[in-house]
């Protein structure tokens, strides 16, 4: 079954209809203010089209991990003023997402008006996909739109339970765009370069195993590279490694080799005696005892950059080092600029990688910035995302 799209829903006529929109408004807050509104902005195209069609729009989302507790620091209330400002319209907020308070607020909505409800995860039924919780949400809706790609890999009440109960449903603009661009990684124009970074092999083992025989070149950075170097018998000093994942690293290396693919690891390193702006540092080809790798070295950065510029498809997830420390960010920034200079399709996912392309000032030159780190990794592995499958049923 084809994925139902927002345009299909709009063609049916939505004026005066209650449209429940599962958005991903899981944004960082600084006190009572939104610190980064990227995910709110990503939701605007869907909301604007629905409001323009005269729908009565009800927005639901999670924020953080309150685990069924009503913790004030996870309230969606601070998001309402910023969402209203970006939409250029008034917005109502209610401190509940189900029950009489929510239902009354929905009934008060007129055509072309919008309501934001409280954090879904204040209820344990959201993450448990509890049928009663899903029914309570579905009772607010004549139609349902999922635009929360960042949670599409979770079988939660709002992503799986609700669409099973609402006949008129569709993927929002953001969700559809995510799937379209990630499909370009699944079925790429070659050569395909996959750049993976981050701290632990265990965090990305499944995607490593899936992409090692799929990508023409797999370039590994970040601390997880040093588990791979340990597997080769190379010195790693005091760098973060996972000894229990050495055999996994060897298996991924063999899978790439047996498939005729290339797996690249750092050939030089920026090492430090500690983590901090005042740390002593040096560039080395072999990491000495007492030092820890904090970034790929300049030769490695140039190598990865050359690969990025030559690729026709690039997928990047994860930083090349401890990039939040400015002195250790050069490798990640070099990769960010090179990915932007690629003449092919470029897809960047994961919060740190998105922060890197923004810091380098090249976000506008990336084909697609994915809002869902975990969801994007699962999708490029070829896994079925429950939130997407629920729309297709």
C-alpha positions, 0 to 999 in steps of 0.5 A: 500500500502506498504511503498516504500523503498530506495532499491526498488528505487535503484533496478530500476537504478539511475545512472545519475538520479536527486534524490531529498532528503528531509533531516532533517538538522535542526541542531543547529549552533554556529556562522557559525559552526555546533554545533551538527551534529547528524542529519547530520550523521543520513542522511549519509546512504541514501546519501551514497547509492544514491551517490554510485549508481551514482545518481545526489543527490539534498538535501533539508531541512529546518533550524529553523523558518524563516517563509518565510523570508530570514534571514541569521542566518537560511541559510544552507550554514554553513552545506555544509562544514560539510556534505562534510567532513562527506561524504568525497566528494565535495558538491555544495551549492546554495542560492536558492531552486527553480527557475533558480539558483537551476535548473542550479545547478542541471543541472551542477551535474554529476553522483555521485555528490551532491548539497545542496540547501537553506532553504526551509522555506525561502519560505512561500509556504513550510509550506503552502504546496503551489501547485506552490512551490511544482511543482517548487521543483518537477521539479528538480527531476526524483525521490524523497526520504523522509528521514526527519522523524522529519518533517513527521508529517507536511503536507508541500510542500516538504513532501506532495506536492512533492511526489504527483507529482513525481512517483518514490519515497521512504522512506530513510534509516532513515525514514524507521528505525524510523518507524520500531523501533517506531512500536515496541512501538505500538506493543510491547513485554511486559511489555511496560514502557513509561517514559514521562517528560517535562514541561507541561501536555498540550504539551503531553496531547494527547500522555498521553491519548493514552499511559495511557491505552496502556503501562503496566506502565506509569512513569511521571517526569519533571514539568508536574508531579506536575500538576498530584500531584496537581490533587491528592491534594498533595502540590506542593510549587512553582513548575510549574503547570497548574491548567487548566490541573488538570481535564486532569490529573485526566482523564489520571489517570482514563484511566490508572486505568480503563485499569489495567495499572500503573501510577507512579508519583514522591514519593520524590523530589529535591527542590530548592529555585531558578533555578541556580547552587548556589541554596539552595536544599533539598530532600523532600517527600512533597514540602514545600511552597517557594520551587520548584521541579527541579528533581525527588528525589533519591527514585523516580529515583531508582523506575523508574530505576528498572522499566526500567531494568525489561521492555521488551520495553521502550519508553522515551521522556522528562527529569525528571527535569531541567537537563540543570543545572548540579546539577538538572540532577541526576534523568534524568541521572539515568533514562538514564543509567537504560534505557540503561541497559534494556534487551529489545527494547529501544527507546528514542526521544526528544532533551533533552532525547537524550542529556541526554543519550549522556551526560551519555555516553550510547547512543550506548546502546540504541536500537534507538535514534529517530530524531523526537520528535513531529513525534515520539510522534504522531506515537506512538499515532497511528496517520497517519503521512502526510509525510509517507502517501504521500509516500504510495499513 
